[in-house]
């Protein structure tokens, strides 16, 4: 099967390539617009994190009912950076 090369400008992508990507130019343009809008609203590196609350868990992962917020937990950080690590261990 011949390799399809994609031009730098998405408007020049041939119809057979769109079919292979399972997307129409209109769908791509909508997806691209949505992504650019999300990126526009995203904080920049170095910006303060927005405040949020979450529930504390026990070491075994059970719910405690105790809520904690970023602003209350790290109010005493004295302007020092705080690392936030999110993950799933399931």
Backbone as CSV, one residue per row, in Angstrom:
resi,resn,N_x,N_y,N_z,CA_x,CA_y,CA_z,C_x,C_y,C_z
1,UNK,0.839,-1.177,0.000,0.000,0.000,0.000,0.884,1.239,0.000
2,UNK,0.555,2.199,-0.834,1.352,3.416,-0.955,1.178,4.295,0.275
3,UNK,2.265,4.884,0.695,2.255,5.803,1.836,1.645,7.135,1.399
4,UNK,0.758,7.673,2.231,0.155,8.971,1.932,0.960,10.035,2.649
5,UNK,1.399,11.035,1.897,2.113,12.141,2.532,1.125,13.278,2.779
6,UNK,1.242,13.909,3.929,0.331,14.973,4.313,1.014,16.329,4.171
7,UNK,0.383,17.250,3.472,0.975,18.581,3.315,0.937,19.351,4.639
8,UNK,1.740,20.388,4.734,1.791,21.203,5.949,0.464,21.921,6.190
9,UNK,-0.214,22.331,5.142,-1.491,23.030,5.268,-2.626,22.005,5.171
10,UNK,-3.428,21.881,6.223,-4.490,20.865,6.269,-5.493,21.017,5.128
11,UNK,-5.624,22.223,4.579,-6.592,22.438,3.486,-6.159,21.750,2.195
12,UNK,-4.922,21.297,2.126,-4.411,20.623,0.934,-4.378,19.103,1.084
13,UNK,-4.935,18.580,2.167,-4.953,17.129,2.367,-5.921,16.497,1.369
14,UNK,-5.499,15.477,0.639,-6.357,14.866,-0.386,-7.511,14.073,0.236
15,UNK,-8.609,13.920,-0.503,-9.795,13.215,0.012,-9.500,11.806,0.527
16,UNK,-8.614,11.073,-0.115,-8.319,9.711,0.346,-7.646,9.718,1.724
17,UNK,-6.914,10.765,2.023,-6.287,10.875,3.340,-7.344,11.153,4.409
18,UNK,-8.324,12.001,4.087,-9.409,12.279,5.042,-10.171,10.991,5.346
19,UNK,-10.401,10.189,4.331,-11.115,8.924,4.527,-10.309,8.001,5.440
20,UNK,-8.995,7.982,5.274,-8.134,7.140,6.101,-8.123,7.625,7.549
21,UNK,-8.249,8.923,7.753,-8.259,9.495,9.104,-9.647,9.418,9.751
22,UNK,-10.641,8.918,8.986,-12.027,8.802,9.471,-12.573,10.146,9.949
23,UNK,-12.293,11.175,9.170,-12.689,12.521,9.539,-12.881,13.349,8.275
24,UNK,-13.823,14.264,8.321,-14.007,15.182,7.204,-13.260,16.474,7.514
25,UNK,-13.004,17.282,6.491,-12.374,18.577,6.767,-13.191,19.422,7.752
26,UNK,-14.503,19.364,7.668,-15.347,20.139,8.592,-15.189,19.628,10.028
27,UNK,-15.122,18.304,10.208,-14.931,17.736,11.547,-13.563,18.127,12.110
28,UNK,-12.562,18.090,11.248,-11.223,18.485,11.682,-11.206,19.946,12.097
29,UNK,-11.815,20.791,11.304,-11.831,22.227,11.594,-12.559,22.496,12.912
30,UNK,-13.664,21.780,13.169,-14.397,21.942,14.426,-13.543,21.470,15.603
31,UNK,-12.876,20.330,15.448,-12.016,19.810,16.510,-10.875,20.781,16.800
32,UNK,-10.293,21.309,15.750,-9.177,22.260,15.887,-9.631,23.538,16.582
33,UNK,-10.805,24.033,16.225,-11.341,25.244,16.852,-11.602,25.022,18.342
34,UNK,-12.174,23.864,18.691,-12.429,23.537,20.101,-11.125,23.456,20.883
35,UNK,-10.131,22.826,20.298,-8.838,22.697,20.982,-8.187,24.053,21.188
36,UNK,-8.211,24.906,20.179,-7.628,26.229,20.315,-8.352,27.049,21.379
37,UNK,-9.670,26.895,21.478,-10.440,27.606,22.505,-10.056,27.116,23.899
38,UNK,-9.872,25.799,24.072,-9.446,25.257,25.374,-8.062,25.765,25.740
39,UNK,-7.151,25.777,24.767,-5.792,26.238,25.029,-5.770,27.722,25.382
40,UNK,-6.661,28.491,24.795,-6.772,29.919,25.073,-7.107,30.153,26.542
41,UNK,-7.950,29.284,27.115,-8.391,29.438,28.501,-7.444,28.774,29.501
42,UNK,-6.497,27.994,29.030,-5.597,27.272,29.929,-4.592,28.218,30.567
43,UNK,-4.226,27.966,31.823,-3.213,28.808,32.460,-1.853,28.583,31.824
44,UNK,-1.017,29.591,31.891,0.338,29.473,31.375,1.241,28.857,32.441
45,UNK,2.353,28.311,32.012,3.335,27.777,32.944,3.764,28.911,33.867
46,UNK,3.749,28.638,35.155,4.135,29.645,36.135,2.963,30.403,36.733
47,UNK,1.773,30.297,36.125,0.585,30.946,36.679,0.173,30.227,37.962
48,UNK,-0.500,30.969,38.834,-1.027,30.357,40.054,-2.117,29.360,39.680
49,UNK,-2.145,28.247,40.380,-3.175,27.232,40.137,-4.511,27.740,40.663
50,UNK,-5.598,27.444,39.970,-6.911,27.811,40.500,-7.202,26.990,41.752
51,UNK,-7.925,27.578,42.690,-8.246,26.860,43.914,-9.231,25.735,43.603
52,UNK,-9.101,24.631,44.308,-10.019,23.516,44.151,-10.076,22.749,45.458
53,UNK,-11.115,21.959,45.623,-11.280,21.117,46.810,-11.341,19.663,46.379
54,UNK,-10.878,18.790,47.266,-10.972,17.363,47.009,-11.092,16.637,48.337
55,UNK,-11.521,15.402,48.261,-11.716,14.602,49.457,-10.443,13.816,49.773
56,UNK,-10.043,13.846,51.051,-8.894,13.058,51.477,-9.284,11.583,51.539
57,UNK,-8.333,10.738,51.245,-8.539,9.293,51.310,-7.646,8.707,52.389
58,UNK,-8.014,7.543,52.878,-7.159,6.816,53.819,-5.997,6.211,53.026
59,UNK,-4.957,5.732,53.712,-3.856,5.085,52.989,-4.312,3.912,52.112
60,UNK,-5.441,3.281,52.497,-5.924,2.160,51.685,-6.863,2.617,50.567
61,UNK,-7.094,3.946,50.469,-7.903,4.477,49.378,-9.373,4.629,49.685
62,UNK,-9.753,4.467,50.939,-11.172,4.622,51.309,-11.485,6.098,51.554
63,UNK,-12.719,6.484,51.280,-13.149,7.864,51.457,-13.249,8.211,52.944
64,UNK,-12.851,9.450,53.277,-12.902,9.887,54.676,-14.022,10.881,54.931
65,UNK,-14.515,11.532,53.889,-15.512,12.589,54.055,-14.875,13.925,54.382
66,UNK,-13.564,13.942,54.631,-12.850,15.177,54.946,-12.409,15.855,53.649
67,UNK,-12.834,17.101,53.498,-12.482,17.858,52.299,-11.298,18.766,52.602
68,UNK,-10.493,19.001,51.586,-9.342,19.886,51.705,-9.268,20.731,50.445
69,UNK,-8.863,21.979,50.585,-8.725,22.835,49.409,-7.265,23.222,49.233
70,UNK,-6.899,23.545,48.038,-5.528,23.942,47.746,-5.165,25.178,48.565
71,UNK,-6.062,26.150,48.621,-5.744,27.398,49.323,-5.600,27.184,50.830
72,UNK,-6.413,26.317,51.424,-6.308,26.101,52.872,-5.096,25.243,53.221
73,UNK,-4.787,24.289,52.404,-3.688,23.362,52.691,-2.332,24.031,52.558
74,UNK,-2.183,24.909,51.597,-0.870,25.486,51.313,-0.809,26.981,51.590
75,UNK,-1.724,27.480,52.435,-1.709,28.896,52.783,-0.413,29.258,53.496
76,UNK,0.172,28.284,54.184,1.405,28.543,54.924,2.665,28.252,54.101
77,UNK,2.526,28.053,52.794,3.687,27.750,51.954,4.590,28.967,51.786
78,UNK,4.103,30.142,52.163,4.938,31.335,52.132,5.431,31.722,50.756
79,UNK,4.623,31.495,49.738,5.017,31.872,48.391,5.930,30.870,47.708
80,UNK,6.254,29.782,48.399,7.093,28.748,47.786,6.270,27.937,46.794
81,UNK,6.898,27.416,45.758,6.160,26.579,44.799,5.626,25.317,45.458
82,UNK,4.501,24.867,44.987,3.879,23.633,45.469,3.674,22.738,44.252
83,UNK,4.143,21.495,44.322,3.959,20.553,43.218,2.660,19.782,43.394
84,UNK,1.875,19.701,42.343,0.634,18.930,42.356,0.811,17.739,41.432
85,UNK,0.604,16.552,41.961,0.746,15.336,41.166,-0.588,14.627,41.155
86,UNK,-1.167,14.464,39.975,-2.439,13.775,39.816,-2.184,12.464,39.113
87,UNK,-2.832,11.430,39.573,-2.651,10.140,38.926,-3.724,9.175,39.334
88,UNK,-3.725,8.067,38.662,-4.666,7.000,38.969,-3.854,5.725,39.176
89,UNK,-4.128,5.085,40.269,-3.375,3.883,40.594,-4.287,2.662,40.638
90,UNK,-5.271,2.644,39.761,-6.206,1.528,39.751,-5.770,0.476,38.771
